[in-house]
Amino acid sequence: MESDIDYIFRIKENNDRDSIKALIDKHSGIYVEMINRYLYTSENVLAKEDFIMEKDSFIYNCAKKFDPSINVKFSTYLGNQIKWKCLNYYNSNKNFSFEDIDFYKNSKDSSDILLDIEKNESMTKIMSIVNEYSDKRAVRIFLERYMSSRDHKLTAWKKIAKKLDLSIQGCINIHDKLIKHIKQNILTHKKYE
């Protein structure tokens, strides 16, 4: 059986139709599951239908953008992209004030952090800052720490360090630099509004 990376390589090289179909067939379940999880209220029914109609093109576009060098499985990457798509939709239909974001280092529950972020800053802005950050290890650490758990708990530093083949303290230091960078960008954005 061929891997996602094989399919993605052929999609990027020559838009191979069989690879596109195979990747879509393989990951359609993840896509629909994530859409159902994040757009579950009755007020989101129309958006949910639109998002499901966009499934094939969304998976295709994710395959074109996917960078295998970040050492994340395509399914994880796709799940995170779907999650951000849903949160961006949700956030674009809410009014937010640009208040300072406070990341709680000692928090045991990532839902506290995500609620604070949603109240104070759109997820779109934060993820654009994260995705543009030059140290791709920091991007991976951020996604692993806050986005990989299904039960909304922070991923343990030990687990992240093992996955990235770094020391725990190294992961924490890289994470803290990224958080500082996010805060600076948010404050700079506020200053020029």
Backbone as CSV, one residue per row, in Angstrom:
resi,resn,N_x,N_y,N_z,CA_x,CA_y,CA_z,C_x,C_y,C_z
1,MET,0.845,-1.190,0.000,0.000,0.000,0.000,0.883,1.244,0.000
2,GLU,0.495,2.213,-0.788,1.289,3.430,-0.914,1.012,4.377,0.241
3,SER,2.005,5.178,0.568,1.867,6.120,1.677,1.307,7.451,1.173
4,ASP,0.849,8.256,2.123,0.363,9.598,1.788,1.449,10.408,1.090
5,ILE,2.675,10.240,1.553,3.795,10.999,0.971,3.962,10.661,-0.508
6,ASP,3.799,9.373,-0.862,3.884,8.982,-2.279,2.809,9.683,-3.099
7,TYR,1.577,9.653,-2.579,0.472,10.325,-3.280,0.751,11.812,-3.421
8,ILE,1.169,12.426,-2.327,1.406,13.877,-2.317,2.517,14.246,-3.289
9,PHE,3.564,13.434,-3.333,4.669,13.695,-4.262,4.146,13.718,-5.697
10,ARG,3.331,12.717,-6.070,2.813,12.648,-7.439,1.802,13.764,-7.719
11,ILE,1.076,14.174,-6.703,0.138,15.296,-6.882,0.922,16.582,-7.145
12,LYS,1.971,16.803,-6.373,2.771,18.023,-6.544,3.535,18.009,-7.865
13,GLU,4.013,16.836,-8.259,4.822,16.732,-9.482,3.995,16.897,-10.757
14,ASN,2.854,16.179,-10.835,2.118,16.221,-12.106,0.595,16.109,-11.948
15,ASN,0.069,16.510,-10.782,-1.378,16.466,-10.548,-1.981,15.112,-10.901
16,ASP,-1.319,14.050,-10.506,-1.749,12.689,-10.809,-3.159,12.441,-10.272
17,ARG,-4.107,12.186,-11.182,-5.515,12.024,-10.820,-5.750,10.835,-9.897
18,ASP,-5.069,9.726,-10.149,-5.243,8.540,-9.300,-4.780,8.813,-7.870
19,SER,-3.694,9.564,-7.729,-3.183,9.908,-6.400,-4.136,10.862,-5.681
20,ILE,-4.693,11.807,-6.430,-5.664,12.743,-5.841,-6.867,11.963,-5.317
21,LYS,-7.388,11.067,-6.167,-8.552,10.270,-5.775,-8.236,9.391,-4.566
22,ALA,-7.074,8.742,-4.575,-6.696,7.859,-3.466,-6.582,8.637,-2.159
23,LEU,-5.966,9.822,-2.207,-5.797,10.634,-1.006,-7.157,11.126,-0.491
24,ILE,-8.014,11.544,-1.402,-9.352,12.001,-1.006,-10.142,10.845,-0.402
25,ASP,-10.104,9.685,-1.055,-10.823,8.514,-0.517,-10.325,8.148,0.874
26,LYS,-9.024,8.223,1.064,-8.417,7.822,2.335,-8.765,8.785,3.475
27,HIS,-8.867,10.087,3.176,-9.001,11.091,4.239,-10.361,11.776,4.309
28,SER,-11.316,11.358,3.500,-12.656,11.961,3.542,-13.316,11.777,4.903
29,GLY,-13.104,10.629,5.523,-13.693,10.364,6.837,-13.208,11.343,7.891
30,ILE,-11.896,11.623,7.894,-11.324,12.589,8.839,-11.955,13.960,8.609
31,TYR,-12.060,14.333,7.338,-12.608,15.638,6.996,-14.031,15.788,7.539
32,VAL,-14.887,14.827,7.235,-16.294,14.907,7.647,-16.407,14.857,9.176
33,GLU,-15.605,14.003,9.812,-15.631,13.904,11.277,-15.267,15.242,11.925
34,MET,-14.229,15.896,11.409,-13.797,17.182,11.972,-14.847,18.275,11.729
35,ILE,-15.442,18.293,10.551,-16.486,19.275,10.267,-17.652,19.075,11.234
36,ASN,-18.058,17.826,11.429,-19.157,17.539,12.356,-18.805,17.927,13.790
37,ARG,-17.548,17.751,14.161,-17.126,18.068,15.527,-17.132,19.567,15.790
38,TYR,-16.687,20.362,14.816,-16.523,21.797,15.068,-17.692,22.657,14.590
39,LEU,-18.522,22.142,13.710,-19.700,22.889,13.264,-20.945,22.090,13.622
40,TYR,-21.137,21.868,14.906,-22.179,20.959,15.370,-23.502,21.640,15.695
41,THR,-23.543,22.951,15.820,-24.788,23.604,16.230,-25.712,23.810,15.033
42,SER,-26.991,23.958,15.309,-27.987,24.100,14.245,-27.776,25.366,13.418
43,GLU,-27.182,26.395,14.014,-26.963,27.643,13.266,-25.859,27.499,12.221
44,ASN,-25.092,26.413,12.296,-23.996,26.199,11.352,-24.344,25.204,10.242
45,VAL,-25.619,24.845,10.104,-26.019,23.811,9.140,-25.617,24.185,7.712
46,LEU,-25.879,25.423,7.295,-25.537,25.830,5.930,-24.036,25.831,5.699
47,ALA,-23.295,26.332,6.661,-21.832,26.326,6.542,-21.320,24.899,6.464
48,LYS,-21.887,24.016,7.288,-21.464,22.624,7.299,-21.677,21.988,5.924
49,GLU,-22.836,22.247,5.316,-23.117,21.716,3.977,-22.117,22.248,2.959
50,ASP,-21.830,23.548,3.035,-20.843,24.145,2.119,-19.466,23.520,2.312
51,PHE,-19.061,23.366,3.567,-17.748,22.798,3.856,-17.646,21.367,3.343
52,ILE,-18.708,20.589,3.494,-18.677,19.202,3.029,-18.604,19.157,1.504
53,MET,-19.259,20.101,0.831,-19.168,20.170,-0.631,-17.750,20.531,-1.089
54,GLU,-16.981,21.224,-0.234,-15.615,21.638,-0.570,-14.571,20.581,-0.216
55,LYS,-15.016,19.426,0.286,-14.110,18.402,0.817,-12.989,18.047,-0.153
56,ASP,-13.329,17.672,-1.372,-12.312,17.208,-2.323,-11.271,18.286,-2.622
57,SER,-11.752,19.502,-2.891,-10.802,20.576,-3.210,-9.959,20.956,-1.992
58,PHE,-10.548,20.881,-0.802,-9.802,21.211,0.409,-8.671,20.202,0.634
59,ILE,-8.980,18.918,0.508,-7.955,17.877,0.690,-6.869,18.029,-0.376
60,TYR,-7.274,18.298,-1.604,-6.314,18.503,-2.691,-5.385,19.687,-2.377
61,ASN,-5.977,20.820,-1.963,-5.167,22.003,-1.648,-4.227,21.755,-0.479
62,CYS,-4.686,21.010,0.519,-3.815,20.664,1.642,-2.644,19.811,1.170
63,ALA,-2.910,18.893,0.257,-1.839,18.051,-0.287,-0.805,18.908,-1.017
64,LYS,-1.274,19.900,-1.764,-0.353,20.779,-2.505,0.516,21.618,-1.557
65,LYS,-0.056,22.000,-0.405,0.668,22.855,0.543,1.503,22.066,1.545
66,PHE,1.230,20.774,1.677,1.865,19.968,2.723,3.379,19.905,2.535
67,ASP,4.106,20.116,3.633,5.564,20.038,3.626,5.999,18.849,4.475
68,PRO,6.427,17.754,3.851,6.803,16.556,4.608,7.990,16.770,5.550
69,SER,8.765,17.819,5.326,9.951,18.041,6.163,9.602,18.455,7.589
70,ILE,8.350,18.833,7.869,7.991,19.214,9.236,7.708,17.999,10.113
71,ASN,7.818,16.796,9.516,7.708,15.539,10.270,6.374,15.378,10.992
72,VAL,5.297,15.732,10.328,3.948,15.532,10.848,3.219,14.678,9.820
73,LYS,2.416,13.728,10.299,1.646,12.918,9.362,0.646,13.803,8.631
74,PHE,0.362,13.450,7.380,-0.585,14.236,6.594,-1.948,14.283,7.274
75,SER,-2.373,13.180,7.866,-3.688,13.155,8.523,-3.751,14.161,9.670
76,THR,-2.647,14.304,10.430,-2.588,15.289,11.513,-2.649,16.704,10.943
77,TYR,-1.855,16.935,9.902,-1.838,18.238,9.238,-3.229,18.582,8.709
78,LEU,-3.855,17.630,8.026,-5.186,17.852,7.470,-6.193,18.148,8.574
79,GLY,-6.149,17.370,9.651,-7.058,17.594,10.779,-6.909,18.995,11.346
80,ASN,-5.672,19.444,11.499,-5.435,20.796,12.025,-5.934,21.870,11.058
81,GLN,-5.736,21.660,9.758,-6.207,22.636,8.771,-7.734,22.728,8.776
82,ILE,-8.398,21.586,8.916,-9.862,21.578,8.978,-10.329,22.301,10.237
83,LYS,-9.659,21.998,11.344,-10.010,22.639,12.614,-9.904,24.157,12.482
84,TRP,-8.798,24.643,11.887,-8.628,26.084,11.726,-9.665,26.663,10.776
85,LYS,-10.017,25.907,9.738,-11.056,26.371,8.810,-12.368,26.592,9.570
86,CYS,-12.736,25.634,10.409,-13.978,25.744,11.178,-13.895,26.873,12.203
87,LEU,-12.778,26.955,12.922,-12.632,28.015,13.926,-12.594,29.387,13.277
88,ASN,-11.963,29.487,12.101,-11.951,30.759,11.378,-13.360,31.168,10.970
89,TYR,-14.136,30.201,10.505,-15.537,30.488,10.161,-16.289,30.968,11.402
90,TYR,-16.129,30.217,12.479,-16.801,30.556,13.729,-16.385,31.949,14.205
91,ASN,-15.071,32.209,14.182,-14.557,33.491,14.663,-14.968,34.655,13.767
92,SER,-15.086,34.420,12.476,-15.465,35.510,11.572,-16.919,35.932,11.782
93,ASN,-17.677,35.093,12.456,-19.074,35.425,12.751,-19.260,35.910,14.180
94,LYS,-18.179,36.225,14.843,-18.210,36.760,16.204,-17.500,38.103,16.211
95,ASN,-17.798,38.911,17.212,-17.083,40.171,17.396,-16.020,39.968,18.466
96,PHE,-14.791,40.334,18.142,-13.696,40.177,19.084,-13.080,41.527,19.387
97,SER,-12.612,41.652,20.615,-11.833,42.835,20.958,-10.371,42.417,20.979
98,PHE,-9.508,43.307,20.567,-8.088,43.009,20.561,-7.500,43.377,21.918
99,GLU,-7.628,42.459,22.862,-7.047,42.640,24.178,-5.796,41.782,24.252
100,ASP,-4.953,42.069,25.235,-3.728,41.281,25.375,-4.053,39.818,25.611
101,ILE,-3.249,38.957,25.008,-3.421,37.516,25.201,-2.474,37.079,26.299
102,ASP,-3.006,36.316,27.220,-2.179,35.784,28.295,-2.161,34.271,28.177
103,PHE,-0.999,33.720,27.865,-0.861,32.265,27.774,-0.470,31.749,29.146
104,TYR,-1.265,30.842,29.661,-1.050,30.332,31.001,-0.112,29.131,30.955
105,LYS,1.139,29.354,31.358,2.138,28.289,31.283,1.797,27.113,32.174
106,ASN,1.174,27.369,33.308,0.928,26.284,34.251,-0.472,25.693,34.126
107,SER,-1.207,26.106,33.120,-2.565,25.587,32.949,-2.536,24.111,32.610
108,LYS,-3.467,23.349,33.173,-3.551,21.916,32.908,-4.494,21.622,31.751
109,ASP,-5.262,22.594,31.326,-6.311,22.339,30.345,-6.177,23.314,29.184
110,SER,-5.913,22.786,27.978,-5.715,23.663,26.827,-6.998,24.386,26.439
111,SER,-8.172,23.893,26.879,-9.412,24.600,26.544,-9.433,25.983,27.184
112,ASP,-8.776,26.145,28.378,-8.658,27.473,28.996,-7.917,28.414,28.059
113,ILE,-6.828,27.938,27.506,-6.016,28.759,26.603,-6.813,29.097,25.353
114,LEU,-7.456,28.087,24.762,-8.201,28.331,23.536,-9.375,29.279,23.758
115,LEU,-10.041,29.180,24.903,-11.131,30.109,25.194,-10.623,31.532,25.315
116,ASP,-9.474,31.699,25.988,-8.884,33.034,26.109,-8.504,33.589,24.750
117,ILE,-7.928,32.736,23.913,-7.534,33.183,22.578,-8.762,33.601,21.783
118,GLU,-9.824,32.787,21.827,-11.040,33.109,21.090,-11.639,34.425,21.554
119,LYS,-11.576,34.693,22.855,-12.151,35.931,23.378,-11.323,37.140,22.984
120,ASN,-10.032,36.981,22.884,-9.150,38.131,22.746,-8.547,38.348,21.361
121,GLU,-8.536,37.332,20.542,-7.870,37.455,19.239,-8.395,36.392,18.322
122,SER,-8.552,36.685,17.079,-9.047,35.667,16.158,-7.985,34.589,15.940
123,MET,-8.449,33.356,15.791,-7.533,32.238,15.564,-6.784,32.408,14.248
124,THR,-7.402,33.084,13.327,-6.754,33.321,12.036,-5.446,34.076,12.222
125,LYS,-5.486,35.131,13.024,-4.289,35.947,13.239,-3.192,35.139,13.913
126,ILE,-3.551,34.410,14.958,-2.552,33.635,15.684,-1.931,32.575,14.784
127,MET,-2.770,31.845,14.029,-2.222,30.789,13.193,-1.391,31.346,12.047
128,SER,-1.731,32.522,11.541,-0.893,33.103,10.489,0.478,33.470,11.054
129,ILE,0.508,33.955,12.289,1.787,34.257,12.943,2.578,32.967,13.154
130,VAL,1.902,31.939,13.652,2.568,30.651,13.904,3.097,30.064,12.604
131,ASN,2.261,30.028,11.567,2.656,29.407,10.297,3.784,30.155,9.589
132,GLU,3.902,31.456,9.839,4.963,32.249,9.207,6.252,32.247,10.026
133,TYR,6.213,31.682,11.202,7.382,31.680,12.078,8.512,30.876,11.447
134,SER,9.722,31.388,11.521,10.841,30.780,10.794,11.293,29.429,11.349
135,ASP,11.167,29.216,12.642,11.608,27.954,13.246,10.457,26.950,13.184
136,LYS,10.533,26.021,12.230,9.445,25.063,12.015,9.299,24.097,13.192
137,ARG,10.349,23.938,13.994,10.227,23.117,15.209,9.221,23.760,16.154
138,ALA,9.235,25.078,16.224,8.309,25.806,17.104,6.871,25.613,16.640
139,VAL,6.666,25.622,15.332,5.327,25.402,14.782,4.837,24.019,15.193
140,ARG,5.704,23.035,15.048,5.335,21.660,15.426,5.050,21.541,16.913
141,ILE,5.895,22.178,17.716,5.702,22.147,19.169,4.361,22.781,19.524
142,PHE,4.045,23.921,18.917,2.774,24.606,19.171,1.589,23.702,18.829
143,LEU,1.627,23.094,17.644,0.535,22.220,17.225,0.418,21.000,18.134
144,GLU,1.561,20.417,18.483,1.548,19.246,19.371,1.028,19.618,20.758
145,ARG,1.469,20.745,21.263,1.122,21.147,22.633,-0.367,21.471,22.778
146,TYR,-0.908,22.243,21.835,-2.260,22.767,22.000,-3.322,22.103,21.115
147,MET,-2.923,21.474,20.013,-3.918,21.026,19.045,-4.020,19.517,18.857
148,SER,-3.130,18.752,19.408,-3.120,17.324,19.080,-4.005,16.480,19.986
149,SER,-4.402,16.988,21.115,-5.186,16.202,22.068,-6.672,16.286,21.761
150,ARG,-7.329,15.133,21.704,-8.772,15.102,21.447,-9.574,15.498,22.682
151,ASP,-8.984,15.365,23.866,-9.724,15.681,25.089,-9.391,17.072,25.630
152,HIS,-8.817,17.924,24.791,-8.529,19.326,25.108,-7.527,19.495,26.247
153,LYS,-6.657,18.521,26.444,-5.611,18.655,27.450,-4.300,18.993,26.755
154,LEU,-3.450,19.703,27.477,-2.134,20.011,26.937,-1.339,18.719,26.782
155,THR,-0.640,18.601,25.675,0.236,17.453,25.484,1.454,17.637,26.367
156,ALA,1.875,16.583,27.028,3.005,16.650,27.954,4.295,16.989,27.213
157,TRP,5.132,17.792,27.880,6.422,18.175,27.292,7.262,16.952,26.985
158,LYS,7.205,15.957,27.845,7.991,14.735,27.650,7.613,14.056,26.328
159,LYS,6.322,13.985,26.045,5.836,13.355,24.816,6.264,14.160,23.582
160,ILE,6.165,15.485,23.679,6.571,16.355,22.562,8.066,16.223,22.310
161,ALA,8.839,16.249,23.388,10.295,16.147,23.267,10.695,14.839,22.588
162,LYS,10.041,13.759,22.978,10.350,12.458,22.379,10.010,12.450,20.894
163,LYS,8.856,13.022,20.533,8.427,13.065,19.128,9.389,13.864,18.259
164,LEU,9.900,14.967,18.811,10.775,15.843,18.036,12.258,15.535,18.223
165,ASP,12.547,14.560,19.079,13.924,14.180,19.377,14.719,15.387,19.903
166,LEU,14.099,16.084,20.865,14.717,17.226,21.532,14.616,17.011,23.035
167,SER,15.345,17.816,23.794,15.199,17.748,25.250,13.907,18.460,25.651
168,ILE,13.404,18.133,26.819,12.200,18.793,27.315,12.444,20.292,27.443
169,GLN,13.565,20.665,28.044,13.867,22.084,28.224,14.034,22.783,26.881
170,GLY,14.620,22.085,25.908,14.752,22.657,24.567,13.398,22.971,23.957
171,CYS,12.454,22.044,24.114,11.089,22.265,23.608,10.437,23.464,24.289
172,ILE,10.592,23.544,25.600,10.002,24.652,26.366,10.600,25.981,25.913
173,ASN,11.918,26.031,25.730,12.579,27.264,25.302,12.103,27.700,23.913
174,ILE,12.014,26.747,22.980,11.544,27.055,21.619,10.095,27.542,21.680
175,HIS,9.269,26.868,22.472,7.855,27.237,22.660,7.742,28.660,23.202
176,ASP,8.520,28.962,24.247,8.431,30.272,24.886,8.830,31.396,23.935
177,LYS,9.815,31.140,23.062,10.212,32.148,22.065,9.064,32.403,21.086
178,LEU,8.388,31.332,20.675,7.256,31.492,19.764,6.127,32.264,20.437
179,ILE,5.817,31.937,21.687,4.746,32.639,22.408,5.088,34.128,22.531
180,LYS,6.341,34.434,22.830,6.783,35.832,22.915,6.609,36.525,21.558
181,HIS,6.953,35.819,20.490,6.806,36.351,19.129,5.330,36.623,18.815
182,ILE,4.454,35.702,19.208,3.009,35.889,18.978,2.520,37.127,19.725
183,LYS,2.890,37.237,20.999,2.458,38.387,21.799,2.934,39.703,21.185
184,GLN,4.207,39.731,20.744,4.743,40.956,20.143,3.973,41.327,18.882
185,ASN,3.658,40.335,18.064,2.911,40.596,16.834,1.503,41.089,17.123
186,ILE,0.858,40.515,18.120,-0.497,40.949,18.490,-0.466,42.385,18.995
187,LEU,0.500,42.689,19.866,0.597,44.042,20.410,0.945,45.047,19.327
188,THR,1.817,44.680,18.389,2.167,45.565,17.281,0.947,45.816,16.421
189,HIS,0.179,44.768,16.174,-1.046,44.891,15.376,-2.031,45.841,16.059
190,LYS,-2.176,45.719,17.376,-3.067,46.600,18.143,-2.637,48.053,18.032
191,LYS,-1.316,48.257,18.106,-0.773,49.614,18.116,-1.128,50.372,16.836
192,TYR,-1.190,49.625,15.697,-1.391,50.287,14.407,-2.823,50.186,13.915
193,GLU,-3.739,49.745,14.740,-5.144,49.676,14.321,-5.768,51.049,14.324
